[in-house]
Amino acid sequence: MENQRPLKPGAPRPGYHVGVLLPLLIAAAALSDQTAAPSCALAQWAMGRAARPEVLDVAVMQVEERAAGPARLAWQDPDGEIWLRPLDDGETAILLVNRTGRPVSLDVIWKELGLGGTRATLRVFDVLRRRNLGKVHGGFAHRLEPGACALFRVEK
């Protein structure tokens, strides 16, 4: 370490060749862009709005198999859509869709969607992330990346 000179600002660091790192960074960026599309295709299929994708997810399949009726468009604006689909055990599937090329936050409000009154508390499960969000009072806001979808199950 005592023979090393300090690097000038902007000088390439030893051991990191730009020609090697740049293709890796580009590949990583392309892969991250493609992850939203398969999740969105799965979520759309579970709500009966798209053809069956080639690769399926067990949690998403359970939503599709438990459908007790068609999905309905519950809310829409230029930025996004909220779809609801009843499930056979009394739960409801909720699909959020970002229709823009920029990140948006969609508000899921129980009363406005007909899922309960102003004091309603529902259990929420994020299907695509396989995460239990617990009891949620009144609703929640969810951020979606450009063109992305989110799929939730809610129960009283």
Summary of the structure (lengths in Angstrom):
residues: 156
radius of gyration: 21.3
end to end distance: 63.2
largest distance: 72.7
contacts: 416
relative contact order: 0.16
helix: 26%
strand: 34%
